[in-house]
């Protein structure tokens, strides 16, 4: 069972008062108790002794704390640096019906802090730094404040310890050894204690580095990997780009079997394709005058006729192909539909079936080819009319379909695939 409660850590501000509140979990009016308050660190000092009815402070103390009864809370009216430390409460309680006291001890830690002022950030050395060679020390300090701890922020991200980043005990000093490209940015520090916090102004850390990620680009021709293909006679410009601080110097080199030739210097290289009889290799060499580092990259130039809009079609060909496919499909479907429609509107076999399905009287005067079996009548038919009472010289499919209304028309039908009787034909033509 816990007889009393006391907050184990309490923070105070210099010049303010503080109450070490004790919360008893028993009826203080029905028990007998006695005890004392001590300051145990940094030095052991008796502050006050008490019973359930009175308190006796230590007369030697300059700033005497005040004991509150009956809960034995300790009130310190004016905090200063001497008030900071560890305190202990000892109390013996005799409950009703018991002659044996219960001993209770509580420890509480008190801090007394001065609010921090705005921190000031300094950098050493002050000049720009070269990666992988120089070290830098950043220091954060305040004019006023106690129990101060520091935190470092780079580009709104907290800086944490690493192999290259080390801190002092209170984190007031940050050492980066050696610096690298990744250490560039804006640094700030935050000073804080238990009762206040302040943020410094930022300072920029500049680092010389590179060159990195060297690459050759051109707006002309077609690029495939490190090979540029251009049209004959085309004027081509190349740019040599790298991540570098300060910007790097560039040298354009041509290597042949006879040796190495420096063509020109600068980040931009110009070449006319008609000067090339065949594919040729070039190099771009980048050099950083501060870091003394260099890098180079190779590329090839090929002269070939690409055709007008070659590069554009290579990028947009995927978008045109579906449109072409849809157009062709639509044309094919329309042609098929027209063919079916024409075939249905004029079909010789359908005309024959219409004639043969008529009653016998309606077929009077119709001369057949001699093939009575309908299965043998499959084929291509020719319709020839013999002039009679009508002026027309040829009967169309549509007029044949209305043959029942044309009584005086004499027509002969020939099966031109299987068998064409010669005698009836000659007799008709005569």
C-alpha positions as CSV (number, residue, x, y, z in Angstrom):
1,X,0.0,0.0,0.0
2,X,1.3,3.5,-0.9
3,X,0.7,5.8,2.1
4,X,1.8,9.1,0.4
5,X,2.4,10.4,-3.1
6,X,5.1,12.9,-4.2
7,X,6.1,13.9,-7.7
8,X,9.7,12.5,-8.1
9,X,11.0,15.3,-10.4
10,X,10.0,18.9,-10.4
11,X,11.3,21.9,-12.4
12,X,11.4,25.4,-11.2
13,X,12.2,28.8,-12.6
14,X,14.8,31.0,-11.0
15,X,13.1,33.6,-8.6
16,X,9.8,31.8,-8.5
17,X,8.3,29.8,-5.7
18,X,7.8,26.0,-5.6
19,X,5.5,23.7,-3.6
20,X,6.6,20.1,-3.0
21,X,3.1,18.8,-2.6
22,X,2.5,15.7,-0.5
23,X,-0.7,13.7,-1.0
24,X,-1.5,11.4,2.0
25,X,-3.7,8.4,1.4
26,X,-4.9,8.2,5.0
27,X,-6.8,10.4,7.4
28,X,-4.1,12.7,8.8
29,X,-6.4,13.8,11.7
30,X,-6.8,10.2,13.2
31,X,-3.1,9.2,13.2
32,X,0.1,10.3,14.9
33,X,3.2,10.9,12.8
34,X,6.6,12.6,12.9
35,X,9.3,13.1,10.4
36,X,11.7,15.5,8.6
37,X,12.6,17.0,5.3
38,X,16.3,16.8,4.1
39,X,18.3,18.1,1.2
40,X,20.6,15.2,0.4
41,X,22.5,16.5,-2.7
42,X,24.8,18.2,-3.3
43,X,25.2,18.4,0.5
44,X,23.2,16.7,3.3
45,X,21.2,19.3,5.2
46,X,18.3,19.1,7.6
47,X,15.5,21.5,6.6
48,X,12.7,21.0,9.0
49,X,11.3,18.4,11.5
50,X,7.6,18.0,12.3
51,X,4.9,16.2,14.1
52,X,1.2,16.1,13.4
53,X,0.7,19.3,15.3
54,X,3.8,21.5,14.8
55,X,7.0,22.1,12.7
56,X,10.5,23.0,13.7
57,X,12.7,24.6,10.9
58,X,16.4,24.6,10.8
59,X,17.5,28.0,12.3
60,X,20.8,27.9,10.4
61,X,19.3,28.2,7.0
62,X,19.2,31.6,5.2
63,X,16.2,30.8,3.1
64,X,14.0,28.6,5.3
65,X,11.3,26.5,3.6
66,X,7.8,26.5,5.1
67,X,6.1,23.3,6.1
68,X,2.4,23.0,5.6
69,X,0.4,20.9,8.1
70,X,-1.3,18.5,8.3
71,X,-0.2,17.2,4.8
72,X,3.6,18.1,5.4
73,X,4.0,19.7,2.0
74,X,7.2,21.9,1.7
75,X,6.9,25.4,0.3
76,X,10.0,27.1,-1.0
77,X,9.3,30.8,-1.6
78,X,12.3,32.0,-3.6
79,X,14.2,29.6,-5.8
80,X,17.9,30.2,-6.6
81,X,20.8,28.0,-7.7
82,X,21.3,26.7,-4.2
83,X,17.8,25.3,-4.2
84,X,18.6,22.8,-6.9
85,X,19.3,19.3,-5.8
86,X,17.9,16.1,-4.3
87,X,15.4,16.2,-1.4
88,X,14.1,13.5,0.9
89,X,11.0,13.1,3.1
90,X,11.1,10.7,6.0
91,X,7.9,10.1,8.0
92,X,6.8,7.6,10.7
93,X,3.1,7.0,11.0
94,X,1.2,5.3,13.9
95,X,-2.3,4.2,12.9
96,X,-5.1,3.8,15.4
97,X,-5.1,0.5,17.2
98,X,-1.4,-0.1,16.4
99,X,1.7,0.8,18.4
100,X,4.2,0.0,15.7
101,X,5.1,3.0,13.4
102,X,5.1,2.7,9.6
103,X,8.2,4.2,8.1
104,X,7.8,6.0,4.7
105,X,10.6,7.6,2.6
106,X,10.2,9.6,-0.6
107,X,12.9,11.1,-2.9
108,X,12.3,14.2,-5.1
109,X,14.7,15.9,-7.6
110,X,14.4,19.7,-8.1
111,X,15.9,21.7,-10.9
112,X,16.1,25.5,-10.9
113,X,16.6,26.9,-14.4
114,X,17.3,30.3,-15.9
115,X,15.4,30.8,-19.2
116,X,17.7,30.6,-22.2
117,X,18.5,33.5,-24.4
118,X,18.5,33.3,-28.2
119,X,21.5,31.1,-29.2
120,X,24.3,32.3,-31.4
121,X,25.8,29.9,-34.0
122,X,29.5,30.1,-35.1
123,X,31.4,28.2,-37.7
124,X,35.1,27.4,-37.9
125,X,36.8,27.7,-40.4
126,X,34.6,30.4,-41.9
127,X,35.7,29.8,-45.5
128,X,34.2,27.3,-47.9
129,X,35.2,23.7,-47.5
130,X,36.5,21.1,-49.9
131,X,34.9,17.6,-49.6
132,X,36.9,14.7,-48.2
133,X,39.7,17.1,-47.2
134,X,38.4,19.7,-44.8
135,X,36.8,19.5,-41.3
136,X,34.3,22.0,-39.8
137,X,33.2,22.8,-36.3
138,X,29.9,24.4,-35.5
139,X,29.3,25.9,-32.1
140,X,26.0,27.0,-30.5
141,X,26.0,29.2,-27.3
142,X,23.7,31.3,-25.2
143,X,24.4,34.3,-23.0
144,X,21.9,33.3,-20.3
145,X,20.4,30.0,-19.3
146,X,21.1,27.1,-17.1
147,X,20.7,23.3,-17.7
148,X,20.9,24.1,-21.4
149,X,20.8,21.3,-24.0
150,X,21.3,21.9,-27.7
151,X,19.8,20.3,-30.8
152,X,21.1,20.7,-34.4
153,X,18.9,21.0,-37.4
154,X,19.9,20.9,-41.1
155,X,17.3,21.8,-43.7
156,X,14.5,21.2,-41.1
157,X,15.9,17.7,-40.3
158,X,17.6,16.8,-37.0
159,X,21.3,16.0,-37.2
160,X,22.1,12.8,-35.5
161,X,25.5,11.3,-34.5
162,X,27.4,9.3,-37.1
163,X,30.9,8.3,-38.1
164,X,31.6,11.8,-39.4
165,X,29.3,13.8,-37.1
166,X,30.3,14.0,-33.4
167,X,28.8,16.2,-30.5
168,X,30.0,17.5,-27.2
169,X,28.2,16.3,-24.1
170,X,25.5,19.0,-24.2
171,X,25.5,18.9,-28.0
172,X,26.6,22.6,-28.0
173,X,29.4,21.7,-30.5
174,X,29.1,19.7,-33.7
175,X,32.2,18.5,-35.5
176,X,32.0,17.2,-39.1
177,X,35.1,15.3,-40.2
178,X,35.6,15.3,-43.1
179,X,32.9,17.2,-44.9
180,X,31.1,15.8,-47.9
181,X,28.7,16.9,-50.6
182,X,25.8,15.7,-48.4
183,X,26.7,18.2,-45.6
184,X,25.7,21.2,-47.7
185,X,22.7,23.1,-46.4
186,X,21.4,25.5,-43.8
187,X,22.1,24.8,-40.2
188,X,20.4,26.1,-37.1
189,X,20.6,25.1,-33.4
190,X,18.0,25.1,-30.7
191,X,18.9,25.8,-27.1
192,X,16.5,24.5,-24.5
193,X,16.1,23.7,-20.8
194,X,13.2,22.5,-18.6
195,X,11.3,25.8,-18.8
196,X,12.2,27.5,-22.1
197,X,13.7,27.0,-25.6
198,X,15.0,29.3,-28.3
199,X,16.1,28.9,-32.0
200,X,19.2,30.5,-33.5
201,X,19.5,32.2,-36.9
202,X,20.6,29.9,-39.7
203,X,24.0,29.7,-41.3
204,X,24.8,28.1,-44.7
205,X,27.5,25.5,-45.1
206,X,29.0,25.5,-48.6
207,X,31.1,22.6,-49.8
208,X,33.2,22.3,-53.0
209,X,32.7,18.9,-54.6
210,X,32.5,17.0,-57.9
211,X,32.3,16.4,-60.7
212,X,29.6,13.7,-60.4
213,X,27.1,12.1,-62.9
214,X,28.9,13.3,-66.0
215,X,26.7,13.1,-69.1
216,X,26.7,14.3,-72.7
217,X,23.4,15.5,-74.2
218,X,22.2,17.0,-77.5
219,X,18.9,18.3,-78.9
220,X,19.7,17.1,-82.4
221,X,19.6,13.6,-83.8
222,X,18.5,10.3,-82.2
223,X,20.2,9.2,-79.0
224,X,20.5,5.5,-78.1
225,X,22.5,4.9,-75.0
226,X,25.8,6.7,-75.7
227,X,25.4,6.7,-79.5
228,X,24.0,9.8,-81.3
229,X,22.7,9.3,-84.9
230,X,22.3,12.5,-87.0
231,X,21.3,13.2,-90.6
232,X,24.0,14.0,-93.2
233,X,25.0,17.6,-93.3
234,X,23.3,18.4,-89.9
235,X,25.0,20.8,-87.5
236,X,25.0,19.1,-84.1
237,X,25.7,20.7,-80.7
238,X,26.7,18.7,-77.6
239,X,26.7,19.8,-74.0
240,X,28.8,18.2,-71.2
241,X,27.0,18.4,-67.9
242,X,28.0,17.3,-64.4
243,X,27.1,17.9,-60.8
244,X,30.0,20.0,-59.6
245,X,30.8,23.0,-57.3
246,X,32.2,25.2,-58.7
247,X,31.2,24.4,-62.3
248,X,33.7,22.2,-63.9
249,X,35.9,22.9,-66.9
250,X,35.4,20.7,-70.0
251,X,37.8,19.4,-72.7
252,X,36.5,17.7,-75.8
253,X,38.8,14.9,-77.1
254,X,38.9,12.8,-80.2
255,X,40.9,9.5,-80.0
256,X,42.2,7.8,-83.2
257,X,44.7,5.2,-84.0
258,X,47.3,7.9,-84.4
259,X,46.7,9.4,-80.9
260,X,44.6,11.7,-78.9
261,X,43.5,15.1,-80.2
262,X,42.1,17.9,-78.1
263,X,39.3,19.4,-80.3
264,X,38.2,22.3,-78.1
265,X,37.5,23.4,-74.5
266,X,34.2,24.6,-72.9
267,X,30.9,22.9,-72.0
268,X,29.5,23.2,-75.5
269,X,30.9,21.2,-78.5
270,X,29.9,21.8,-82.2
271,X,30.4,19.4,-85.0
272,X,29.1,19.2,-88.6
273,X,28.1,15.7,-89.7
274,X,29.4,16.1,-93.3
275,X,32.9,16.2,-91.8
276,X,32.5,12.6,-90.7
277,X,33.2,9.8,-93.2
278,X,32.2,7.2,-90.8
279,X,31.2,6.7,-87.1
280,X,33.5,8.4,-84.7
281,X,34.1,8.3,-81.0
282,X,34.5,11.4,-78.8
283,X,35.2,12.0,-75.1
284,X,34.2,14.8,-72.8
285,X,36.6,15.3,-69.8
286,X,35.4,17.4,-66.9
287,X,37.8,18.9,-64.3
288,X,37.0,20.7,-61.0
289,X,39.7,23.3,-60.5
290,X,39.1,23.4,-56.7
291,X,38.7,19.8,-55.7
292,X,41.3,18.7,-58.4
293,X,39.0,15.9,-59.4
294,X,38.1,14.9,-62.9
295,X,35.9,12.5,-64.8
296,X,35.3,11.7,-68.5
297,X,32.6,10.0,-70.6
298,X,32.6,8.5,-74.1
299,X,30.0,8.9,-76.8
300,X,29.8,8.0,-80.5
301,X,28.5,10.0,-83.5
302,X,27.0,8.1,-86.4
303,X,25.8,9.8,-89.7
304,X,22.7,8.2,-91.2
305,X,19.6,9.4,-92.9
306,X,16.9,9.3,-90.3
307,X,14.0,10.6,-92.4
308,X,11.8,13.6,-91.7
309,X,10.1,13.4,-88.3
310,X,12.0,10.2,-87.4
311,X,12.6,11.2,-83.8
312,X,9.0,12.4,-83.4
313,X,7.5,9.2,-84.8
314,X,9.8,7.1,-82.6
315,X,8.2,8.8,-79.6
316,X,4.6,9.0,-80.9
317,X,4.4,5.8,-82.9
318,X,2.7,4.0,-80.1
319,X,-0.1,6.6,-80.1
320,X,-0.7,6.4,-83.9
321,X,-0.8,2.6,-84.3
322,X,-4.2,2.1,-82.5
323,X,-5.8,4.9,-84.6
324,X,-4.6,3.3,-87.8
325,X,-5.8,-0.1,-86.8
326,X,-9.3,1.3,-85.9
327,X,-9.5,3.1,-89.3
328,X,-8.6,0.0,-91.3
329,X,-11.0,-2.2,-89.3
330,X,-13.8,0.3,-90.0
331,X,-13.2,0.3,-93.7
332,X,-13.2,-3.5,-93.9
333,X,-16.5,-3.8,-92.0
334,X,-18.1,-1.2,-94.2
335,X,-17.0,-3.0,-97.4
336,X,-18.3,-6.4,-96.1
337,X,-21.6,-4.9,-95.2
338,X,-22.0,-3.4,-98.7
339,X,-21.1,-6.7,-100.3
340,X,-23.8,-8.5,-98.3
341,X,-26.4,-5.9,-99.0
342,X,-25.8,-6.1,-102.8
343,X,-25.8,-9.8,-102.8
344,X,-29.1,-10.0,-101.0
345,X,-30.7,-7.4,-103.3
346,X,-29.8,-9.3,-106.5
347,X,-29.3,-13.1,-106.2
348,X,-29.9,-15.4,-109.2
349,X,-30.6,-18.5,-107.2
350,X,-33.2,-16.7,-105.2
351,X,-34.9,-15.7,-108.4
352,X,-35.0,-19.3,-109.6
353,X,-36.5,-20.4,-106.3
354,X,-39.2,-17.8,-106.6
355,X,-40.1,-19.0,-110.1
356,X,-40.1,-22.7,-109.2
357,X,-42.3,-22.1,-106.1
358,X,-45.1,-20.6,-108.3
359,X,-48.1,-22.7,-109.3
360,X,-48.0,-24.6,-112.6
361,X,-50.4,-22.3,-114.3
362,X,-48.2,-19.3,-113.6
363,X,-45.3,-21.0,-115.1
364,X,-47.0,-21.5,-118.5
365,X,-44.9,-20.5,-121.4
366,X,-41.6,-20.9,-119.4
367,X,-39.0,-23.0,-121.2
368,X,-36.6,-24.9,-119.0
369,X,-33.1,-26.0,-119.8
370,X,-34.0,-29.6,-119.3
371,X,-32.6,-30.0,-115.8
372,X,-35.4,-31.0,-113.6
373,X,-33.5,-31.8,-110.6
374,X,-33.1,-28.6,-108.5
375,X,-29.8,-29.7,-107.0
376,X,-28.2,-29.7,-110.4
377,X,-29.3,-26.2,-111.1
378,X,-26.6,-24.6,-108.9
379,X,-24.3,-22.3,-110.8
380,X,-24.2,-18.9,-112.6
381,X,-27.1,-18.0,-114.8
382,X,-27.4,-15.7,-117.8
383,X,-30.7,-14.1,-118.7
384,X,-31.4,-13.4,-122.3
385,X,-34.7,-11.9,-123.6
386,X,-36.1,-12.3,-127.1
387,X,-37.9,-9.2,-128.4
388,X,-41.6,-9.6,-128.3
389,X,-44.3,-7.2,-127.5
390,X,-42.0,-5.4,-125.0
391,X,-39.4,-2.9,-126.2
392,X,-36.8,-3.8,-123.6
393,X,-33.8,-5.9,-124.9
394,X,-32.6,-7.2,-121.5
395,X,-34.5,-8.3,-118.4
396,X,-33.0,-7.3,-115.2
397,X,-33.2,-9.3,-112.0
398,X,-35.9,-7.1,-110.6
399,X,-38.1,-7.4,-113.8
400,X,-37.6,-11.2,-113.6
401,X,-38.9,-11.2,-110.1
402,X,-42.1,-9.7,-111.5
403,X,-42.3,-12.3,-114.2
404,X,-45.9,-13.1,-113.3
405,X,-47.1,-9.7,-114.5
406,X,-45.2,-10.0,-117.8
407,X,-47.2,-12.6,-119.8
408,X,-45.8,-11.9,-123.3
409,X,-42.1,-12.0,-122.5
410,X,-40.3,-15.1,-123.9
411,X,-37.1,-15.9,-121.9
412,X,-34.7,-18.8,-122.0
413,X,-32.5,-19.7,-119.0
414,X,-29.2,-21.4,-119.5
415,X,-27.1,-23.4,-117.0
416,X,-23.7,-22.3,-118.0
417,X,-21.8,-24.3,-115.5
418,X,-23.0,-27.9,-115.9
419,X,-24.5,-28.2,-119.4
420,X,-25.7,-25.9,-122.1
421,X,-28.0,-27.6,-124.6
422,X,-26.9,-26.6,-128.1
423,X,-30.0,-27.4,-130.2
424,X,-32.5,-25.3,-128.1
425,X,-30.2,-22.4,-128.0
426,X,-29.7,-22.4,-131.8
427,X,-33.3,-22.6,-132.4
428,X,-34.0,-19.6,-130.1
429,X,-31.4,-17.5,-131.6
430,X,-32.6,-18.1,-135.1
